[in-house]
Amino acid sequence: MDFTVIICTYNRSNNLPKCIAALEKQENTDQLNWEVLIVDNNSSDATKAVIEDLISNSKIKIRYAFEAKQGLNHARNLGMQNAFGKYFAYLDDDITAAPQWLSSIYESLSENDADASGGRIHLDPAIVLPNWIKLNPSMYGFLGYQDYGDQPMQVDGIKQYPFGGNMAFNRRVINTVGLFNTNLGRKGEGIIKNELFKGAETDYFHRLAANEESKIFYTPDAIVYHHILPHQLTKKYFLTIHYNAGYQKALHDDTNYKRTLLGIPLFILPQTLRAIFNYFKIVFLKGFDAAFRQRMTVTHFFGTISGYLHKK
């Protein structure tokens, strides 16, 4: 088997037919022996029935796997361990792959003898973004958007690396890097605060980059489109992922700091105060919407402080 496309899903059975329909339209794959592996992460909706119907009626090879342990990275790990392909890729269930996606990502991996590759993630053109996001284009990345330009290139895995909605690997990474860290990443549907965590892909690519022989590529022709859910276009969503990111970072920080207050490294406190000052400065000069990106930074600091206090 040349390639496995892994789709991890939880209670989004309505997304799966559209996701699979796009994979059925992949071009230049006649010589490619490939499959789709859908990992059901303990869904309580009609996910299993929908997958069984797709297996029976789709023109592409589809397999079903079940992961009872709740969490995206439990599902990812089961997927990589059960993939038959020499190479495997992850697509989210709310992703639509462009027709050239599979052939492009496979070519990048095979011709470069790459350990990993990833392509562009664009937002669904039908999405109407609120003004506070359009004023801060840097926030597109928190909706999964990624675009490093038109030219393919090797990336370092530290400052530049594929995002989770469009990343692919050579099977050998399982031996060199291992599995995804199940202490990180989204739990459940990622709607409530205690489920909405990120960072697992960052951790994985940093671990991969630590091996100096690793090769990670950006493949611009491997394009997918991300369909944003309504709750992901709220200020609450953005603030929650930033609070949780700070909390998670502190919780897993094993550094032994010499100067602390209630377990909080002292240098964080003046940084937090400066972030708060800058937030109110931008509010005064440009308004609340323009200042929202800075508010996210402040919230990240609050999460970090909370994480250190929790460890105490």
N, C-alpha and C positions, 0 to 999 in steps of 0.2 A: 504494500500500500504506500503510495507516494505522500498523501496529504490527508490530514483530518481537520475539519472545521469543528471547533468545540463551542457550543452555545450553552451557557449556564443560565438557568431561568428559575424564577420563583414567583408564582401567582401572577404571571403575565401571559396566560394562555392565548389571549387575544392578539398578542404581538407575534406569535410564532408563525402563523401562515404567511404573513407579509415578509418576515425575515427569510423564510424558506423559499418563497416565490422569487426573491431576488437571487438566491443562490442557484435556483433552477435556470436562471438566465445567464449564467456565467459563460463567457466566450473563450475560445482557444483552449479548451480543456479536454478535447477529444482524446489526446494521448496521455492524459493524466488519470491515474487511478486514485480516486479520492472519495471521501465519505463525510457525512455530518454526524457528530455525536452530540445529542442533546442531553444535558445533565439536569435532571429535575431535583432541585434543592429542597425536597420535602414540601412541595406545594400542596395547598388545600383546595385549589380550584380545579378546573377541568384540564389541567396541564397534561396529565398522563393520557387521557382520552384523545386530546388534540394531537399529541405526538403519535399515538397509535394510528390515527387517521392519516397523518402525514406519511408515516412509514408505508402504509398500504397503498397510498395514491400518488406519492411523489415519484418523479422519474429519476431522482438522485438517491444514492444510498444513504439511509438514515438509520441510526441506532439510538436506543434509549438507555439511559443509565440513571440510577437513583442514588442520591446522597442524603442520608437522614440528618447528618450534622448540619445545623443551620449556619450559614455564612458563605459568602461568595467564594472565599478562598478554599473552603472545604470542597466546594463543587469544582473549582478550577483544578485542584489537586487530583480529584477522582478522574477528571477529564483527561489530564495529561497521562495518568497512569493507565488509562483504558483506551487511549488513542492507538490505532493501528498504523498510522502514517509515520514515515520517516520524519516528516515535518508536521507541526500542528499549529493552528491559529485559534485565537479566541475572538469571537464576535459577541457583543451584547445582544439580548433579545429585542432591544429597541433600535437596532442598527439595520440599515438597508445597504447592502454592498453593491457598488457599481459593477457593470458587466465585466470589466477588465480586472476586478480586484483579485480574484484567485490566481489567475495566470501571472499577474504582476508580482504578487507576494511570493509565489512559488519560484519564479525566475530569480528574484532577489536573493532568496535563501540558497538556492542550488548553485547559481552561477558564481556567487561570492563565497561559497562555502561558509555562510554566515551562521552565527549562533542564534541571532534574532533579527527580526526586521519588522517594520511597521510603516503604515502609510498615513495619508491625510484623513482626518475626521472633520467633516463639515456638518454644520447644523442643517436640519431640514429646512429648505427654503420657505416652507409654508409658515414657519414659526414667526410670530409677531413679538419681538423683544420689547420689554418695558424700557422707558426712557433712562432709568438709572443704570441699566446694563449698557445701552447704546452709548451713554456718556463715558463709559469705562470699558473700552474694547478688550483690555487685558483680562476682564472677567469672563470672556468667552471660553477660556480654557477650563474654567470650573464647570462648564456645561459639556465638557468632553471635547471641545474644539481643538484641533491641532493641525498646523500647516507650516512646514519649514521651507516652503518655496517649491519651485518647479524642478530643481535639480536633485537627482539621487545623490546620496552621500553617506559616508560612514559617520556615525555619531558616537559620542564618548560614553553614553550610558549614565552620566552624572548630571550634566546640564541639559543634555538633549537625549531623549529616549522615547520609544513608542508609548502611547497611552493604552489603557486597558481595553478600550472598545475596538482596537485594531492592532493587535500585536501577534507575532508569529515566532515560532522557535524551532530549532533543530533538536531532535530528541536527546542529543548528547548533553543538553543543559541539565537534564534530570540528574545525571551523574556528577556534573561539575558544580552545579548550584543547588540542586535539591528541589524542594517543593516551595510553594508560596507560604508565607508566614500567616497562619490562621488566627493569630492574635490581632492582625491588622485587617482593614477592609470592611466592606458593608456587611451587615447582618440583616436578614429578612428583606423587606421591601425598601429599606432605606428611607422610610417616611418619618418615623419618630426619632427623637434625639439619640436614643441609645442604640439605634441601628445604623446611623449615618456616619460611617467612618471611611476614610480613604487611606492611601499611602502604600498599599501592598505592591503596586507595580513599581513605584519608586524604590522601595526596598529591594525588590527582585532584581531590577536593572543595576542598582548599585552593587549588589552582590555579584552579578555577572561581570560588571566592569572591573571588579577587584581582581579578576583573573586577566592578566595582561594580554593573554592570547585570544581573548574573546573578541568577536567581530559583530557589531551591531549596526544595522543599516536603516536608513530612511528611504522609503520607496514612494515617491509622489504619485505614481500612477495607480497605486493601491488605495483607492478612494472609497470611503463609506460615508453614510449620512445618518446622523443621530437624531432620533425623534424625541423631543423634550416633553416630559410630562408636566402638567400644569403646576404641581407643587414645586418643581425645580425652577420656576420663574418667579419665586417669591423671595423677599428679603430674608424671611425666616430661614429658608433653605440655605442660603449663602452664609448667613451668620452661624448656623448650626454646624456646617462642615468646617468652618474656620475655628470655632470653639473646640470642636471635637479633635481637630488636627493638633491644636496646641495641647490639649489634654493628653492625647495619645503620645505625643512627642515627649512630654514630661514624664509620663508614666513609665516609658520604656528607656528613659535616660539613666544609664548606669554610671555616669561621671561622678566622681567624688569631689564636690565643690568645697573649697576651704571656707568661703564666706557665704553664709546663708542666713535667712531669717524665716523661722518656722518651716525649714526645708526648702525654701525658695532661694535660688542663687541670687545674690544681691544685685548683680548687674542687670537682672531682668526688671527690677523695679523702676529705675530711671528711664529705661527704654519704654516701659509701659506709660509712664507719665508724659514722655515726649510724644508718643503715639496719640495719646488723648489730646494733648495741646494742639497737635497738627490737625486732628479731626475737627476741633472747634474752629480752628483758623480757616480751614477750607469751607466749613459751613458758613462762616461769616462772609467769606469772599465770593463763594460760588453757589451756596445752597446745599440742602441736604442730599439731593440726588447725586451731585458731583462729589460729595464727601463720602458717599457710601463705601467706596473701595477702602478708604482709610478707616472707616468704622469696622470693616471686616478685619483689618490689621489689629485694631484695638481688641476686638473680640477674640482673636487668636491669642493675644497676650493674656486675656482673662482665663481662657481655657488652659494655657500653660501654667499659670499660677495655681489654678484649681487642681491641676494634675500633680504638681509638687506637694500641695497641701494634702492631697489624698494619700500620697506615698508616706507622708509624715505620720 
